[in-house]
Amino acid sequence: MATLQKAALIVGAGDATGGAIARRFAREGFATCVTRRSLDKLQPLVAQIEADGGRAHAFACDARKEEEVVALVEQIESTIGPIEVMVFNIGANVPESILNETARKYFKVWEMACFSGFLNGREVAKRMVAREIPQGGHRGTIIFTGATASLRGAANFGAFSGAKMALRALAQSMARELGPQGIHVAHVVVDGAIDTEFIRSNFPERYALKENDGILNPDHIADSYWMLHAQPRDAWTHELDLRPWSEKF
């Protein structure tokens, strides 16, 4: 039987931030388990991690479906290793006027950006609390990716803000319950445009700010996620704001 390796589960490992986080934890010796609904879209990321000498495993999983999340966590824990880090990185930002918003889309945004965070966070936390407390008292880390909408609403962002604010409240509640049990729960507010193909193609004026460090570099975001996991438990950060120096608060 193969030796189990510590695992990092990245839920919503896209082409930018999620992928950068997966690569960062792979460099630190974690078996990175990356998920999206489409398995094919994960293959370039897995190939890159393996080419850099890391270990990566791709899983097709609909994070909104309880049975799929339960099966995913069981498979990772039994065949790859204990999940020491879980990063929830699903976005679901679909702007729409409240006058035109549909009940179906509003509910879907909440499912993707909040409910799926609950499902994945709960399943991983159940595994973490069942393990013996290691030396240093740190059983594991759970990180939720937030956004500007986690802190305040804006016109046309009713669905997204509602979901993201609820996710932030979930993270706060989990931190207060699980922190005394050795689990570091953190919420990261990513406040600003990120260097992605979407921003480059759809918002060229924002992308032009890259030359002057005016948009967020996914690799630098990933460094902050690693920092959160590496913190000693006498100085855990719960909420971290990341924004370019020129971004307005």
MARBA-605960 format. One record per residue (C-alpha): x, y, z. Coordinates in steps of 0.5 Angstrom, whole numbers, padded with zeros to 4 digits, always signed. Example, Ala and Ser with C-alpha at 12.3 -4.5 7.8 and 13.67 -1.06 7.14 Angstrom:
2
+0025-0009+0016;+0027-0002+0014;
//
This chain:
249
+0000+0000+0000;+0003+0007-0002;+0005+0012+0004;+0000+0017+0005;+0002+0024+0004;-0001+0030+0007;-0006+0033+0002;-0009+0040+0001;-0015+0041-0002;-0017+0047-0007;-0024+0047-0009;-0025+0052-0015;-0018+0051-0018;-0019+0056-0024;-0013+0058-0028;-0011+0064-0024;-0012+0064-0016;-0014+0057-0015;-0008+0055-0019;-0003+0059-0016;-0005+0057-0009;-0005+0049-0012;+0002+0051-0014;+0004+0054-0008;+0002+0048-0003;+0005+0043-0008;+0012+0047-0007;+0011+0046+0000;+0011+0038-0001;+0003+0038-0001;-0001+0033-0005;-0005+0038-0008;-0012+0036-0010;-0016+0040-0015;-0023+0041-0016;-0027+0043-0022;-0034+0041-0025;-0030+0040-0031;-0024+0035-0031;-0021+0037-0037;-0020+0044-0035;-0015+0041-0029;-0011+0038-0034;-0006+0043-0035;-0005+0045-0028;-0004+0038-0026;+0001+0038-0032;+0005+0044-0029;+0005+0042-0022;+0008+0035-0024;+0013+0038-0029;+0015+0043-0023;+0017+0036-0019;+0010+0036-0015;+0004+0032-0014;-0003+0033-0016;-0009+0030-0017;-0015+0032-0021;-0022+0031-0019;-0029+0033-0022;-0034+0035-0017;-0040+0039-0017;-0039+0043-0010;-0046+0044-0009;-0048+0037-0009;-0047+0034-0002;-0046+0027-0004;-0041+0029-0009;-0037+0033-0003;-0038+0027+0002;-0035+0022-0003;-0029+0027-0005;-0027+0028+0002;-0027+0020+0003;-0023+0019-0003;-0018+0024-0002;-0017+0021+0006;-0017+0014+0004;-0012+0014-0002;-0008+0020-0002;-0007+0023+0005;-0010+0027+0011;-0013+0034+0008;-0009+0039+0012;-0011+0045+0008;-0018+0046+0005;-0018+0052+0001;-0025+0054-0002;-0024+0059-0008;-0031+0059-0012;-0033+0065-0014;-0040+0066-0018;-0040+0073-0019;-0046+0074-0024;-0048+0082-0024;-0055+0083-0025;-0060+0089-0023;-0065+0087-0018;-0070+0089-0022;-0068+0083-0027;-0066+0078-0023;-0069+0071-0023;-0070+0067-0017;-0067+0061-0020;-0060+0065-0022;-0060+0068-0015;-0061+0062-0011;-0055+0059-0016;-0050+0064-0014;-0052+0063-0007;-0051+0055-0008;-0044+0056-0011;-0041+0062-0007;-0044+0060+0000;-0047+0053+0001;-0042+0049-0003;-0037+0053+0002;-0041+0050+0008;-0041+0043+0005;-0034+0043+0004;-0032+0046+0010;-0036+0042+0014;-0034+0035+0011;-0026+0037+0012;-0027+0040+0019;-0030+0033+0021;-0024+0029+0019;-0019+0034+0022;-0023+0034+0029;-0022+0027+0029;-0015+0026+0028;-0010+0027+0034;-0008+0034+0036;+0000+0034+0033;+0005+0037+0037;+0004+0045+0036;-0003+0044+0037;-0005+0045+0029;-0010+0040+0026;-0011+0044+0020;-0013+0050+0016;-0019+0052+0012;-0019+0058+0008;-0025+0062+0005;-0024+0066-0001;-0028+0073+0000;-0029+0079-0004;-0030+0086-0004;-0038+0084-0004;-0036+0080+0003;-0036+0087+0006;-0041+0091+0003;-0046+0091-0003;-0046+0095-0009;-0051+0096-0015;-0052+0090-0019;-0049+0085-0014;-0055+0083-0010;-0054+0076-0011;-0046+0076-0010;-0046+0080-0004;-0051+0076-0001;-0048+0070-0002;-0041+0073+0000;-0043+0076+0006;-0046+0069+0008;-0040+0066+0007;-0036+0071+0011;-0041+0069+0017;-0040+0062+0016;-0032+0063+0016;-0033+0067+0023;-0038+0062+0026;-0033+0056+0024;-0027+0060+0027;-0030+0061+0034;-0032+0054+0034;-0026+0050+0031;-0021+0055+0033;-0020+0052+0040;-0020+0045+0037;-0014+0046+0033;-0017+0048+0027;-0015+0055+0024;-0020+0058+0020;-0019+0064+0016;-0023+0069+0011;-0019+0073+0005;-0022+0079+0002;-0019+0080-0005;-0021+0087-0006;-0019+0089-0013;-0018+0086-0020;-0014+0080-0021;-0009+0079-0027;-0013+0074-0031;-0015+0073-0038;-0022+0075-0036;-0019+0082-0034;-0015+0082-0040;-0020+0081-0045;-0026+0085-0042;-0023+0090-0038;-0017+0093-0042;-0016+0099-0038;-0016+0096-0031;-0011+0091-0034;-0006+0096-0036;-0005+0098-0029;-0001+0092-0028;+0005+0095-0031;+0005+0099-0024;+0003+0094-0019;-0005+0096-0020;-0008+0089-0020;-0007+0083-0016;-0002+0078-0018;-0005+0071-0017;+0002+0068-0014;+0003+0074-0009;-0004+0072-0007;-0002+0065-0006;+0004+0067-0002;-0001+0070+0003;-0005+0063+0003;+0001+0060+0005;+0003+0065+0010;-0004+0064+0014;-0003+0056+0014;+0004+0057+0017;+0002+0062+0022;+0003+0059+0029;-0003+0058+0033;-0001+0064+0038;-0002+0069+0033;-0007+0066+0028;-0010+0071+0023;-0018+0070+0022;-0019+0076+0016;-0014+0078+0011;-0015+0084+0006;-0011+0084+0000;-0011+0089-0005;-0006+0093-0009;-0003+0099-0006;-0007+0104-0011;-0014+0101-0010;-0019+0105-0006;-0022+0102+0001;
//
